[in-house]
Amino acid sequence: MKIKNHIVICLALLLSISAFSQQGKQKRADTLFNKFSFVKAAEVYQDLIENNYNKDYATRKLADCYAYLRNPQKASRYYKRVVEQDNVPIEYYYSYAQSLRGIKKYEESQIWLQRFKDSGGVVNANDFSKNVNFITSVFNAKQQYFLDRVRFNSKYSDFGAFEHDGKVYFASSRDEGVAVKRLYGWNEQPFLDVYVAKVGSRRNVDHTAKLKGDVNSIYHDGPVTITKDGRTMYFSRNNYNDQVRKKDNNGLTAMKIYRATLQDSVWTNIEDLPINSDDFSTQHAALNSDDTKLYFASDRPGGFGGSDIYVVDINPDGTLGEPINLGNVINTENAEGFPFINNEGVLFFSSDGHVGLGLLDIFATIKGENDDFVDVVNLGIPVNSNSDDFSFTMNPNGITGYFASNRRGGRGDDDIYAYYREPIMQVEGVVTDAINTKPIANSVITLYDDKDNQIAYMETDENGFYQINIDRNQNYKIVGSQDKYIDDYRTFTSKNLQTELVTITANLLLNPKPNVVKLAELNTIYFDFDKHNIRQDAALELDKIVNLMLNDYPEMVIRIESHTDSRGELSYNDKLSIDRANSTYEYLISKGVDPERITEHQGFGERRLTNGCEDGQKCEEEDHQLNRRTQFIVVKME
């Protein structure tokens, strides 16, 4: 009996010790998780699951670890088990939907997102449920970006490539060739440093390619941006300066943007900027084309959620203004970061809050008439994928650049991808009157392909200008139409053109239809008060008409209409206008115009004033002058 009691007691002690051991493991796993050591935390949670200790809880935390590690393949595997648990928090429906999106299971992702909403979950206005046809439209869109190989990636994290003066600056956690490596607990990789490689280099780089000077520290450094003159660098770094690392109230070390200057080919004089704080992160510096504005990402208080994109003015003396949030067209309740401004002023950024293909996607902004942001557009494939896509930059040529992604098929964790793009090509031109060369507003422009299928149409603006996007390597015909004119057309091709060429010019000349159109005011002639003789300025205009009729339009037939201002008696003005018509007629005949090509020359007195200068109205002399005129009406063109 005593032996049995001893056995029972021993078994109880063993179970107690085992339970105590598992409890300690869970506490250790949670501690690692709370310290963002997700790789080590995942290992312990996996061990708890295998030992069937608090399995439901450990599975949730393990799925969260892989989500934070941006591994949707493993995250979705464990979230699938989580959503089958009893009384699971509904937030896991949303997490599962996002992880499914990360492995391109879009239809299944929509099902779980709907279940999240049906269970009372609230999604923000920019959530990926907004447009159910988005995926189809992105994958069917015409490809503008094409990928090139980058040879300096490593098996670690590489991102933030920025090209300047023949060199590529980028952030990397490789630290290859170093005997002792300091590891970052989040992903168990070395801390980031800034590296430099030659543009187009076919060789990989090791620790010897680290940026020279004081930018790199023992913690995270990079990515960077450099002013156009090459003398100033802005870069991200952990809150570490002068050998001191600072932490916030939660024990975390925030990110800051620092400024360095180039002296004797070395980056030094590290400066902590006033936009930084020990209590929140400020990172991902970007400069506009004239280096007067600094864009960055920050999770500072007062934003829309997650991290937002801000801009601050850089004064001529280097001081900074007050940061301004770029607003809710760009920023969402989720994370926005990695801003970049190209030479045309287009803002690019990464976000997991806008409609995307998976996790972080890269977006470009669209501005309205008042230069404010009105919308964002997803760059589509192949720049974006179902994984994280971020740190987009574009070189000054507007054709090439870089971005980073942790998509499958890369060399390591985050990899740098080079791209080149075929810029959108446009046909543009001006529609003008063939007689007086004045622009014709509101002309209808119709674009056809080489099979006479209509592709697009639009109207010219007040300056007779039009512009239409076209595809490359095609043949086209463009037609200009206007009710009072005869159509004109041009054929052109976009085949075999240089990538840098983005505009084809196709101007159109429209001839007026017979019996309809006045010659424009360029050809209107004017008279002095109470006179009918041809002034010198009028003679110049009449000579243009003579040239048109004798050389450009030998079949053109016109009629002459002359007028007076309102001053004087009606009968007197009738006679004066007839005299003006006769003077005009006789001048043209004297210059060789056949009388049969002038059907009539009439005077209308003051009956057709061009403005409100009637009898009894006070008008300036300039206004009366506009009524003392002779105009020409086209009766026949050919």
C-alpha positions in Angstrom: 0.0 0.0 0.0 2.8 2.4 0.9 4.5 1.5 -2.4 1.4 2.5 -4.3 1.1 5.8 -2.4 4.8 6.5 -3.2 4.2 5.8 -6.9 1.1 8.1 -6.9 3.0 10.8 -5.1 5.9 10.5 -7.5 3.7 10.7 -10.6 1.9 13.8 -9.1 5.3 15.4 -8.5 6.5 14.6 -12.0 3.2 16.1 -13.5 3.5 19.1 -11.3 7.2 19.6 -12.3 6.2 19.1 -16.0 3.3 21.6 -15.8 5.6 24.1 -14.0 8.2 23.6 -16.7 5.6 24.3 -19.5 4.3 27.3 -17.6 7.8 28.7 -17.5 8.1 28.1 -21.2 4.9 30.0 -21.9 6.1 32.9 -19.8 9.4 32.9 -21.6 7.7 32.8 -25.0 5.4 35.7 -24.0 8.4 37.7 -22.8 10.2 37.1 -26.1 7.1 38.1 -28.0 6.7 41.3 -26.0 10.3 42.1 -26.7 9.7 41.6 -30.4 12.0 38.5 -30.5 9.6 36.8 -32.8 12.0 34.1 -34.2 12.8 32.8 -30.7 9.3 33.3 -29.5 8.0 31.2 -32.4 10.3 28.3 -31.4 9.0 28.2 -27.9 5.4 28.5 -28.9 5.9 25.6 -31.3 7.4 23.5 -28.4 4.3 24.3 -26.3 2.0 23.1 -29.1 4.0 19.9 -29.5 3.6 19.3 -25.7 -0.1 20.1 -25.9 0.2 22.9 -23.3 -2.3 25.7 -23.6 -2.4 24.7 -27.2 -5.0 27.2 -28.4 -3.3 30.2 -26.9 0.1 29.1 -28.2 -1.3 28.6 -31.7 -2.7 32.1 -31.8 0.6 33.6 -30.7 2.6 31.4 -33.1 0.4 32.7 -36.0 1.0 36.2 -34.8 4.7 35.7 -34.7 4.7 34.6 -38.4 2.5 37.6 -39.3 5.0 40.0 -37.7 7.8 38.2 -39.5 5.9 38.9 -42.7 5.6 35.2 -43.5 2.0 34.8 -44.8 2.6 31.2 -45.8 3.2 30.0 -42.2 0.9 32.6 -40.7 -2.1 31.4 -42.7 -1.3 27.8 -41.8 -1.7 28.5 -38.1 -4.4 31.2 -38.4 -6.5 28.4 -40.1 -6.2 26.4 -36.9 -7.0 29.5 -34.8 -10.3 30.4 -36.5 -11.5 26.8 -35.9 -11.2 27.3 -32.1 -14.2 27.9 -29.9 -14.8 31.5 -28.8 -11.8 32.9 -30.8 -11.6 36.7 -30.8 -13.0 37.9 -34.1 -9.8 39.9 -34.9 -8.3 36.6 -35.9 -10.8 36.4 -38.8 -9.3 39.6 -40.1 -5.8 38.4 -39.6 -6.6 35.1 -41.4 -8.1 37.1 -44.3 -4.9 39.2 -44.6 -2.6 36.2 -44.5 -4.7 34.4 -47.2 -4.3 37.5 -49.3 -0.6 37.2 -48.8 -0.6 33.8 -50.5 -3.0 34.9 -53.4 -6.1 33.1 -52.1 -8.1 36.2 -52.7 -11.6 34.6 -52.9 -11.1 32.7 -49.7 -9.7 35.9 -48.1 -13.0 37.8 -49.0 -15.0 35.0 -47.3 -13.2 35.4 -44.0 -13.2 39.2 -44.2 -17.0 39.1 -44.6 -17.2 36.8 -41.6 -15.2 39.3 -39.7 -17.6 42.1 -40.6 -20.7 39.8 -40.0 -19.3 39.2 -36.5 -19.3 42.9 -35.8 -15.8 43.7 -37.0 -15.2 47.2 -38.4 -12.9 47.8 -41.4 -11.5 51.2 -42.4 -12.6 53.0 -45.6 -9.5 51.9 -47.5 -9.8 48.3 -46.7 -9.2 45.7 -49.4 -12.9 44.8 -49.4 -13.6 48.1 -51.0 -13.2 46.9 -54.6 -13.9 43.3 -55.3 -12.7 43.7 -58.9 -9.4 45.3 -57.9 -7.3 42.1 -58.3 -8.7 41.4 -61.7 -8.1 45.0 -62.9 -4.5 45.1 -61.6 -3.5 41.8 -63.2 -5.2 42.7 -66.5 -3.6 46.2 -66.6 -1.0 46.9 -69.2 2.5 46.4 -67.7 4.6 49.5 -67.4 7.4 48.3 -65.2 9.9 45.6 -66.0 12.4 44.0 -63.6 16.2 43.9 -63.9 18.5 41.7 -61.9 20.4 43.2 -59.0 23.6 41.4 -58.1 24.4 42.8 -54.7 21.6 41.1 -52.7 22.4 38.9 -49.8 20.7 36.1 -47.9 19.8 38.8 -45.3 17.6 41.9 -45.5 18.5 44.4 -48.2 16.4 47.4 -49.1 16.2 51.2 -49.5 18.3 51.4 -52.6 19.0 55.0 -53.6 21.1 56.0 -56.6 23.2 59.1 -56.5 26.2 60.2 -58.6 27.0 56.7 -60.0 26.6 54.9 -56.7 23.8 52.9 -55.1 23.3 53.4 -51.3 21.2 50.8 -49.5 20.5 49.3 -46.1 21.5 45.7 -45.3 21.8 43.4 -42.4 24.4 41.2 -44.1 27.5 42.1 -42.1 29.3 39.5 -44.2 33.0 39.1 -43.4 32.7 40.2 -39.8 33.7 37.8 -37.1 31.3 39.0 -34.4 27.7 39.8 -35.3 25.2 41.6 -33.1 21.7 40.2 -33.8 18.4 42.0 -33.8 15.9 40.0 -31.7 12.9 40.6 -34.0 14.2 38.5 -36.8 17.5 37.2 -35.5 19.5 39.0 -38.2 22.4 41.4 -37.8 21.5 45.1 -37.3 21.2 47.2 -40.5 24.1 49.3 -41.9 24.4 51.5 -44.9 26.4 50.0 -47.8 27.5 51.5 -51.1 28.0 49.8 -54.5 28.7 51.1 -58.0 25.7 51.4 -60.3 25.6 48.3 -62.5 28.1 46.4 -60.4 28.3 42.7 -61.1 30.0 41.9 -57.8 28.5 41.4 -54.4 29.7 43.5 -51.5 30.7 42.7 -47.9 31.5 44.7 -44.8 34.2 46.6 -46.7 31.5 48.4 -48.7 30.0 50.0 -45.6 29.5 53.7 -45.8 32.6 55.5 -44.6 32.2 57.9 -41.7 30.0 58.2 -38.7 26.6 57.2 -40.2 26.8 53.5 -39.3 26.4 52.6 -35.6 26.1 49.4 -33.6 22.2 49.5 -34.1 20.0 50.0 -37.1 21.1 52.5 -39.7 19.5 53.3 -43.1 18.0 53.9 -45.5 19.4 57.2 -46.7 18.7 60.1 -49.1 21.2 62.7 -50.4 20.8 66.3 -51.5 21.3 67.1 -55.2 24.7 68.7 -54.5 25.9 65.5 -52.7 26.9 67.4 -49.5 24.1 66.5 -47.1 22.6 63.1 -46.2 19.4 62.3 -44.2 19.2 58.8 -42.8 17.2 56.7 -40.4 18.8 55.3 -37.3 17.8 53.9 -33.9 17.7 56.5 -31.2 21.4 56.2 -30.7 23.9 59.1 -30.7 27.1 59.9 -28.9 27.4 56.3 -27.8 24.0 56.6 -25.9 20.9 54.4 -26.8 17.6 55.8 -25.4 14.3 53.9 -24.9 10.7 55.1 -24.5 8.4 54.3 -21.6 7.8 50.8 -23.0 11.4 50.0 -23.1 11.6 50.3 -26.9 14.2 52.2 -28.9 12.5 54.5 -31.5 13.8 55.4 -34.9 15.0 58.9 -35.7 16.1 60.8 -38.8 19.6 62.2 -38.6 21.5 64.6 -40.8 25.2 64.2 -41.9 27.5 66.3 -44.0 30.3 65.2 -46.4 33.8 66.3 -45.4 36.9 65.0 -47.1 34.8 62.1 -48.7 33.6 61.0 -45.2 30.1 61.4 -43.8 30.3 63.1 -40.4 28.8 65.8 -38.1 25.8 63.7 -37.2 22.9 65.9 -36.2 19.7 64.9 -34.4 16.8 66.7 -36.0 14.1 68.6 -34.0 11.3 66.6 -35.7 12.5 63.5 -33.7 11.4 62.4 -30.2 12.3 59.7 -27.7 8.7 58.7 -27.5 7.8 57.9 -31.1 9.5 56.9 -34.3 10.5 59.2 -37.3 12.1 57.5 -40.3 12.3 57.0 -44.1 13.6 60.4 -45.2 12.9 61.6 -48.7 13.6 65.0 -50.4 11.7 66.8 -53.1 13.4 67.9 -56.3 14.9 71.2 -55.0 15.7 69.8 -51.5 13.3 72.3 -49.8 11.0 69.7 -48.3 11.7 66.6 -46.2 9.1 63.8 -46.4 9.1 61.1 -43.7 7.0 58.4 -41.9 6.1 58.6 -38.2 3.8 57.1 -35.6 3.7 60.4 -33.7 0.5 61.3 -31.8 -2.3 62.9 -33.8 -2.0 60.7 -36.9 -4.7 58.5 -38.5 -3.2 55.3 -37.1 -0.2 53.1 -37.5 2.5 55.2 -39.1 1.6 58.2 -41.3 3.5 60.2 -43.9 4.5 63.8 -43.1 6.3 66.7 -44.8 8.3 69.5 -43.3 9.9 72.6 -44.9 13.7 72.8 -45.0 14.6 76.5 -44.6 17.6 78.0 -46.5 19.7 78.0 -43.3 18.9 74.3 -42.7 16.4 74.7 -39.9 13.1 72.8 -40.2 9.5 74.0 -40.0 6.6 72.3 -38.4 5.7 68.8 -39.7 2.4 68.5 -41.6 0.4 65.3 -41.9 -0.3 64.6 -45.6 -4.0 63.8 -44.9 -6.4 60.9 -45.2 -6.2 60.6 -48.9 -2.7 59.1 -48.3 -2.7 58.0 -44.7 -5.0 55.3 -43.3 -5.6 53.6 -40.0 -2.9 51.1 -40.9 0.8 51.7 -41.8 2.2 54.1 -44.5 5.9 54.6 -45.0 8.9 54.8 -47.3 7.9 58.0 -49.1 9.7 59.1 -52.3 9.2 62.1 -54.6 10.3 61.9 -58.2 11.4 64.8 -60.4 7.8 65.4 -61.5 6.6 65.8 -57.9 4.8 62.5 -57.8 4.8 61.0 -54.3 5.3 57.2 -54.0 4.8 55.4 -50.8 4.1 51.9 -49.3 1.0 51.0 -47.4 -1.0 48.0 -46.1 -4.1 50.2 -45.6 -5.0 50.9 -49.2 -6.4 48.4 -51.6 -3.4 46.1 -52.5 -2.3 42.7 -53.7 -1.2 41.4 -50.3 0.8 42.9 -47.5 2.7 46.2 -48.1 2.1 47.6 -51.7 3.6 50.6 -53.4 1.3 53.4 -54.5 1.6 56.7 -56.4 -0.4 59.8 -55.8 -2.6 61.8 -58.1 -3.0 65.6 -57.6 -5.9 67.8 -58.4 -6.2 71.3 -60.0 -5.1 72.9 -56.7 -2.0 70.7 -56.4 -3.7 68.8 -53.6 -3.7 65.0 -53.3 -7.0 63.6 -54.7 -6.3 59.9 -55.0 -3.7 57.1 -55.0 -3.1 54.4 -57.5 -1.6 51.0 -57.0 1.5 50.4 -59.2 0.4 46.9 -60.0 2.5 43.9 -61.0 5.4 43.2 -61.2 6.3 46.0 -58.7 3.7 44.8 -56.3 3.1 41.2 -55.2 1.3 39.3 -52.5 4.2 39.9 -50.2 5.8 43.1 -48.8 6.8 45.6 -51.5 8.4 48.9 -50.3 11.2 51.4 -50.5 10.5 52.5 -54.1 12.9 55.1 -55.6 13.2 56.5 -59.1 16.3 57.8 -60.8 16.3 61.3 -62.3 15.8 59.9 -65.8 12.3 58.8 -64.8 12.9 55.5 -66.4 14.8 53.3 -63.9 14.9 52.8 -60.2 14.7 50.3 -57.3 12.3 48.9 -54.8 12.5 46.0 -52.2 10.3 43.0 -51.6 10.3 39.8 -49.6 8.5 37.9 -52.3 9.3 34.3 -53.1 12.1 33.7 -55.6 14.5 36.2 -54.1 18.0 35.5 -52.7 17.3 36.2 -49.1 14.8 38.0 -46.8 14.1 41.4 -48.2 15.7 41.8 -51.7 16.4 44.8 -53.8 14.8 44.8 -57.3 15.8 47.1 -60.1 13.2 48.2 -62.6 12.9 50.0 -65.9 9.7 51.3 -67.2 8.1 52.3 -70.4 6.7 55.7 -69.7 3.2 56.4 -70.9 3.3 57.7 -74.5 1.0 60.5 -75.6 0.0 62.1 -78.9 -0.6 65.8 -78.6 -1.1 68.8 -80.8 -2.9 72.0 -81.6 -5.9 72.4 -83.9 -5.8 75.7 -85.8 -7.8 77.6 -88.4 -6.1 77.1 -91.8 -6.8 80.7 -92.9 -5.9 82.8 -89.9 -3.8 80.2 -87.9 -5.9 80.9 -84.7 -6.5 77.9 -82.4 -9.9 76.3 -82.6 -11.4 75.5 -79.2 -13.9 72.6 -78.7 -12.7 70.7 -81.7 -13.5 67.0 -81.5 -10.4 64.8 -81.7 -10.9 61.1 -82.5 -8.2 58.5 -82.3 -8.3 55.4 -84.5 -6.1 52.3 -84.7 -4.8 50.9 -88.0 -8.0 49.0 -88.5 -10.1 52.2 -88.1 -11.5 51.1 -84.7 -12.2 54.2 -82.5 -9.9 54.2 -79.5 -10.5 57.5 -77.8 -12.0 60.9 -78.4 -11.9 64.3 -76.6 -12.4 68.0 -77.2 -9.6 70.6 -77.5 -9.2 73.2 -74.8 -9.5 77.0 -75.2 -6.0 77.0 -76.8 -7.0 74.3 -79.3 -4.7 71.8 -77.5 -5.3 68.1 -77.1 -3.4 65.2 -75.5 -4.3 61.5 -75.5 -2.4 58.5 -74.0 -1.5 55.8 -76.6 0.3 52.5 -76.6 3.7 51.9 -78.1 4.4 49.8 -81.2 1.1 50.7 -82.9 -0.1 52.6 -86.0 -2.7 55.3 -85.5 -4.9 57.9 -87.3 -6.1 61.0 -85.6 -9.0 63.2 -86.9 -10.0 66.7 -86.0 -13.6 67.9 -86.5 -15.6 71.0 -85.9 -19.1 71.9 -87.1 -17.9 75.0 -89.0 -14.8 73.4 -90.5 -13.8 70.6 -92.9 -12.2 67.6 -91.1 -8.4 67.1 -91.1 -6.5 64.0 -90.2 -2.9 62.7 -89.7 -1.5 59.2 -89.6 1.4 58.4 -87.3 3.2 55.5 -85.6 4.6 54.7 -82.2 6.7 51.8 -83.4 10.4 51.5 -83.0 10.7 54.6 -80.8 13.2 55.2 -78.1 12.0 54.5 -74.5 12.8 58.1 -73.5 10.4 59.5 -76.1 7.1 60.1 -74.5 5.3 62.5 -76.9 4.3 62.4 -80.6 3.1 65.7 -82.0 0.3 65.7 -84.5 -1.0 69.2 -85.3 -4.2 69.6 -87.3 -5.3 72.4 -89.7 -9.0 72.8 -90.3 -10.3 74.7 -93.4 -13.6 76.7 -92.9 -16.7 75.4 -94.6 -18.2 77.5 -97.4 -20.7 80.3 -96.5 -20.2 80.0 -92.8 -17.0 81.3 -91.3 -15.8 84.8 -90.8 -12.2 85.5 -91.3 -10.9 86.1 -87.7 -10.2 89.4 -86.2 -6.6 89.2 -87.4 -8.0 90.1 -90.8 -10.6 92.7 -89.6 -9.6 96.2 -90.6 -10.4 99.4 -88.7 -11.1 103.0 -89.7 -10.6 106.4 -88.0 -13.6 108.3 -86.8 -15.7 109.8 -89.7 -13.1 108.5 -92.2 -13.2 105.8 -94.9 -9.7 105.9 -96.2 -7.5 102.8 -95.7 -5.1 103.2 -92.8 -1.6 101.8 -92.9 -2.4 99.1 -90.4 -5.5 98.2 -92.4 -3.4 97.9 -95.6 -1.2 95.3 -93.9 -4.2 93.2 -93.1 -5.6 93.6 -96.6 -2.3 92.5 -98.1 -2.6 89.3 -96.1 -6.1 88.7 -97.6 -4.7 89.4 -101.1 -2.0 86.8 -100.5 -4.5 84.2 -99.2 -6.8 84.8 -102.3 -4.0 84.8 -104.9 -1.7 82.2 -103.5 -3.2 80.0 -100.8 -6.8 79.8 -101.8 -7.1 80.7 -105.5 -10.7 79.5 -105.6 -11.9 81.3 -102.5 -14.8 83.8 -102.8 -15.6 86.4 -100.2 -18.0 89.2 -99.5 -17.3 92.5 -97.7 -19.3 93.9 -94.7 -18.4 97.4 -93.4 -19.7 99.1 -90.2 -19.5 102.4 -88.2 -19.8 103.3 -84.6 -23.0 104.8 -83.1 -22.1 108.4 -83.2 -23.8 110.5 -85.9 -27.1 110.2 -87.7 -28.3 106.8 -88.8 -28.5 107.8 -92.5 -25.1 109.4 -92.4 -23.6 106.3 -90.9 -25.2 104.1 -93.6 -23.4 106.2 -96.3 -20.2 106.2 -94.4 -20.2 102.4 -94.1 -20.8 102.1 -97.8 -17.9 104.3 -98.5 -15.7 102.1 -96.3 -16.9 99.0 -98.1 -16.1 100.6 -101.4 -12.6 101.6 -100.2 -11.9 98.1 -99.1 -13.2 96.6 -102.4 -11.2 99.0 -104.5 -8.0 98.2 -102.6 -8.3 94.5 -103.1 -9.1 94.9 -106.8 -6.1 97.3 -107.2 -3.9 94.5 -105.8 -5.0 91.9 -108.4 -8.0 90.2 -106.9 -10.6 89.3 -109.5 -13.8 91.3 -108.9 -15.8 88.2 -109.6 -14.4 86.7 -106.4 -16.0 89.4 -104.3 -19.7 88.7 -104.5 -20.8 92.0 -102.7 -19.5 94.8 -100.7 -22.1 96.2 -98.3 -22.4 98.8 -95.6 -24.5 98.3 -92.5 -24.0 101.6 -90.7 -24.3 101.3 -87.0 -26.8 98.4 -87.1 -24.4 95.7 -86.1 -22.4 97.0 -83.1 -20.0 94.5 -81.5 -20.5 95.9 -78.0 -22.9 98.0 -76.0 -21.8 101.4 -77.3 -25.2 102.5 -78.5 -26.6 106.0 -78.7 -26.6 107.5 -75.2 -24.1 105.1 -73.7 -20.8 106.4 -72.4 -17.9 104.5 -74.1 -14.2 105.0 -74.4 -12.7 105.7 -77.8 -11.2 102.2 -77.8 -14.7 100.7 -77.6 -16.0 102.9 -80.5 -13.0 101.9 -82.6 -14.0 98.2 -82.4 -17.2 99.1 -84.3 -15.5 101.1 -87.1 -14.5 98.0 -89.1 -14.7 96.0 -92.2 -15.1 92.2 -92.0 -14.8 89.5 -94.6 -17.1 86.5 -95.0 -16.0 83.3 -96.8 -18.6 82.4 -99.4 -16.6 79.6 -101.1 -13.4 77.9 -100.3 -12.7 75.9 -103.4 
